Amino acid sequence: MSRNKIYANKIAAFLNKEPRDFTRPDLVKYIKAHGIKMVNFRYAAGDGRLKTLNFIINDEKYLDRILSAGERADGSSLFRSIDAGSSDLYVIPRYRTAFVNPFSQVPAIDILCSFYTADGKPFVSAPAEILRRAEAEFKKVSGFDFHAMGELEYYVIAPKNPLYPTGTQKGYHESYPFSKWEGLRSEAMAAIAEAGGRIKYGHSEVGFIRAEDSEMAQQEIEFLPVPASEAADQLAVAKWMLSGIGNKYGVVISFAPKISIGHAGSGLHVHSCLLKNGRNAMIDKGGLSTPARKLIAGFLELAGPMTAFGNTVPTSYFRLVPHQEAPINVCWGYRNRSALVRIPLGWLNAAGMVKDANPGSAAPQVEQTQTVEFRSADGSANLYFLMAGLCVAARRGFERAGALAFTDKCFVDKNIARKEHSALSEKLPRLPSSCWASAEALDKARGVFEARGVFTPQVIDGVIKRLKSYDDRSLSERLFGKEEEIKNLVEEYLYC
């Protein structure tokens, strides 16, 4: 391999090896060469949040054991479906996910793990395992690889700073010093990249809110398309790292869908694309390919129940309201940010742009990178269930009869968030308006998600039970005009 290859991951740079090729001896070699004193196992439990198990390295024999055999964990405390009478699970490290911990005062590497049962089989209800099955079943049906990437939006909540103010709702792509948290974002991006996150870019977002004694600045970090399992992993690590860096700066990092009524909420838009033999298969003869249109059909058909995985707290539905940029109608369109599914620019006619901007230079070869953007999810999402649900929805698009006709029927070419297009909006199907309605939609469609053994009935039951526990039917109407109660609800889910 060439020593000139660039690796953000410190372990990969030392080994001159792609993370996917890491082995146990590779990790031991790095640990010994760099004086690493601790290994941290991290894994997504039933709630989708990363949990942690810390190991101090006693000696090389002990290090080899934990890397070879993992450790036991109390499954009943991590998954509601497991009985305490027989609750042990194994957590086994996935070497390809190893990275140097950027926070630990003790030199440490972190590794993401998978769950296994007493008989050595993958634990079927683990979020990462559900996603792995969803990817595999999609490929069996379609013949394509499903890749995805997230747009991770969040607010930095800090004491009010009177210097270099940003206008309300005017923060989009603002620069330092008007965008005051560019340094935090840059630090987070570097740390996420070192942990294996394939970052596309970062920028300040539209939202900027001034309160009596604080200000809230919205930011975004967007990733590059990778296999869906990797996309969920990197988003989980990114959220954890951003929270850790926010703690270091003494500010709150919130991924909550809504932190102030009347101001921009934070979504988690997910772009997806289909690959065949490593090449993007979304365009054919200058237009959307048949596989891409089938993908859209699946997303639209299952958009309602998908909110059970992507919009999981009551304040999610303060974001999904009429006349805002967040979608409420089930439809799609080209470059249309009011639609549930958006087809963004894909560099189809890019060859001459660089030449025009740089007279005298040769026109480069620019690969088309067309994606399809699913816009309803937010930061409360269970990342692994959301990605798995998108894989299931994509598979449904390939399985259903009349998928292409259905896609054509759901197309819109107007900004339906505008009041002048209310009549069109009223004719289109709508997303659920509460966690309760989301649970009902999932219950009706559960057969599709449980098909081919992807989601287990226990997991679907658990999601439905949790969503209904909020009892948020008609919540917006009940809280109308009650500012203090709304504020308390927002605070309750600030760290969603």
Secondary structure as the mmCIF struct_conf table of DSSP 4:
data_model
#
loop_
_struct_conf.conf_type_id
_struct_conf.id
_struct_conf.beg_label_comp_id
_struct_conf.beg_label_asym_id
_struct_conf.beg_label_seq_id
_struct_conf.end_label_comp_id
_struct_conf.end_label_asym_id
_struct_conf.end_label_seq_id
TURN_TY1_P TURN_TY1_P1 ARG A 3 ASN A 4
BEND BEND1 ALA A 8 ASN A 9
HELX_RH_AL_P HELX_RH_AL_P1 LYS A 10 LEU A 15
TURN_TY1_P TURN_TY1_P2 ASN A 16 ASN A 16
BEND BEND2 LYS A 17 LYS A 17
HELX_RH_3T_P HELX_RH_3T_P1 PRO A 19 ASP A 21
HELX_RH_AL_P HELX_RH_AL_P2 ARG A 24 ALA A 33
TURN_TY1_P TURN_TY1_P3 HIS A 34 GLY A 35
STRN STRN1 MET A 38 ALA A 44
TURN_TY1_P TURN_TY1_P4 GLY A 46 ASP A 47
BEND BEND3 GLY A 48 GLY A 48
STRN STRN2 LEU A 50 ILE A 56
HELX_RH_AL_P HELX_RH_AL_P3 GLU A 60 ALA A 69
STRN STRN3 GLU A 71 ASP A 74
HELX_RH_AL_P HELX_RH_AL_P4 GLY A 75 LEU A 78
TURN_TY1_P TURN_TY1_P5 ARG A 80 SER A 81
BEND BEND4 ILE A 82 ILE A 82
HELX_RH_3T_P HELX_RH_3T_P2 ALA A 84 SER A 86
STRN STRN4 ASP A 88 PRO A 93
HELX_RH_3T_P HELX_RH_3T_P3 TYR A 95 THR A 97
STRN STRN5 PHE A 99 VAL A 100
BEND BEND5 PRO A 102 PHE A 103
BEND BEND6 GLN A 105 VAL A 106
STRN STRN6 ALA A 108 TYR A 116
TURN_TY1_P TURN_TY1_P6 ALA A 118 ASP A 119
BEND BEND7 GLY A 120 GLY A 120
STRN STRN7 PRO A 122 PRO A 122
TURN_TY1_P TURN_TY1_P7 VAL A 124 SER A 125
BEND BEND8 ALA A 126 ALA A 126
HELX_RH_AL_P HELX_RH_AL_P5 PRO A 127 SER A 142
BEND BEND9 GLY A 143 GLY A 143
STRN STRN8 ASP A 145 PRO A 159
BEND BEND10 LEU A 163 TYR A 164
HELX_LH_PP_P HELX_LH_PP_P1 PRO A 165 GLY A 167
TURN_TY1_P TURN_TY1_P8 THR A 168 GLN A 169
TURN_TY1_P TURN_TY1_P9 TYR A 172 HIS A 173
TURN_TY1_P TURN_TY1_P10 TYR A 176 PHE A 178
BEND BEND11 SER A 179 SER A 179
TURN_TY1_P TURN_TY1_P11 LYS A 180 TRP A 181
HELX_RH_AL_P HELX_RH_AL_P6 GLU A 182 GLU A 194
TURN_TY1_P TURN_TY1_P12 ALA A 195 GLY A 196
STRN STRN9 ILE A 199 ARG A 210
BEND BEND12 GLU A 212 ASP A 213
STRN STRN10 SER A 214 PHE A 223
STRN STRN11 VAL A 226 PRO A 227
HELX_RH_AL_P HELX_RH_AL_P7 ALA A 228 TYR A 249
TURN_TY1_P TURN_TY1_P13 GLY A 250 GLY A 250
STRN STRN12 VAL A 252 SER A 254
BEND BEND13 PRO A 257 PRO A 257
BEND BEND14 ILE A 259 SER A 260
TURN_TY1_P TURN_TY1_P14 ILE A 261 GLY A 262
BEND BEND15 HIS A 263 HIS A 263
STRN STRN13 GLY A 267 GLY A 267
STRN STRN14 LEU A 268 LYS A 276
TURN_TY1_P TURN_TY1_P15 ASN A 277 GLY A 278
STRN STRN15 ARG A 279 ASN A 280
BEND BEND16 MET A 282 MET A 282
STRN STRN16 ILE A 283 ASP A 284
TURN_TY1_P TURN_TY1_P16 LYS A 285 GLY A 286
STRN STRN17 GLY A 287 LEU A 288
HELX_RH_AL_P HELX_RH_AL_P8 THR A 290 GLU A 301
TURN_TY1_P TURN_TY1_P17 LEU A 302 LEU A 302
HELX_RH_AL_P HELX_RH_AL_P9 ALA A 303 GLY A 310
BEND BEND17 VAL A 313 VAL A 313
TURN_TY1_P TURN_TY1_P18 PRO A 314 THR A 315
HELX_RH_AL_P HELX_RH_AL_P10 SER A 316 ARG A 319
BEND BEND18 LEU A 320 LEU A 320
TURN_TY1_P TURN_TY1_P19 PRO A 322 HIS A 323
BEND BEND19 GLN A 324 ALA A 326
STRN STRN18 ASN A 329 ASN A 329
STRN STRN19 TRP A 332 TYR A 334
BEND BEND20 ARG A 335 ARG A 335
TURN_TY1_P TURN_TY1_P20 ARG A 337 SER A 338
BEND BEND21 ALA A 339 LEU A 340
STRN STRN20 VAL A 341 ILE A 343
TURN_TY1_P TURN_TY1_P21 LEU A 348 ASN A 349
HELX_RH_AL_P HELX_RH_AL_P11 ALA A 351 ALA A 357
BEND BEND22 ASN A 358 ASN A 358
TURN_TY1_P TURN_TY1_P22 PRO A 359 GLY A 360
BEND BEND23 SER A 361 SER A 361
HELX_LH_PP_P HELX_LH_PP_P2 ALA A 362 GLN A 365
STRN STRN21 VAL A 372 PHE A 374
STRN STRN22 ASP A 378 ASP A 378
TURN_TY1_P TURN_TY1_P23 GLY A 379 SER A 380
BEND BEND24 ALA A 381 ALA A 381
HELX_RH_AL_P HELX_RH_AL_P12 LEU A 383 GLU A 399
BEND BEND25 ARG A 400 ARG A 400
TURN_TY1_P TURN_TY1_P24 ALA A 401 GLY A 402
HELX_RH_AL_P HELX_RH_AL_P13 ALA A 403 LYS A 409
TURN_TY1_P TURN_TY1_P25 CYS A 410 CYS A 410
STRN STRN23 PHE A 411 PHE A 411
BEND BEND26 LYS A 414 LYS A 414
TURN_TY1_P TURN_TY1_P26 ILE A 416 ALA A 417
BEND BEND27 ARG A 418 ARG A 418
HELX_RH_3T_P HELX_RH_3T_P4 LYS A 419 HIS A 421
HELX_RH_AL_P HELX_RH_AL_P14 SER A 422 LYS A 427
BEND BEND28 LEU A 428 LEU A 428
STRN STRN24 ARG A 430 ARG A 430
BEND BEND29 SER A 433 SER A 434
HELX_RH_AL_P HELX_RH_AL_P15 CYS A 435 GLU A 450
HELX_RH_3T_P HELX_RH_3T_P5 ALA A 451 GLY A 453
BEND BEND30 VAL A 454 PHE A 455
HELX_RH_AL_P HELX_RH_AL_P16 PRO A 457 SER A 469
TURN_TY1_P TURN_TY1_P27 TYR A 470 TYR A 470
TURN_TY1_P TURN_TY1_P28 ARG A 473 SER A 474
HELX_RH_AL_P HELX_RH_AL_P17 LEU A 475 LEU A 479
TURN_TY1_P TURN_TY1_P29 PHE A 480 GLY A 481
HELX_RH_AL_P HELX_RH_AL_P18 GLU A 483 GLU A 492
TURN_TY1_P TURN_TY1_P30 TYR A 493 TYR A 495
#
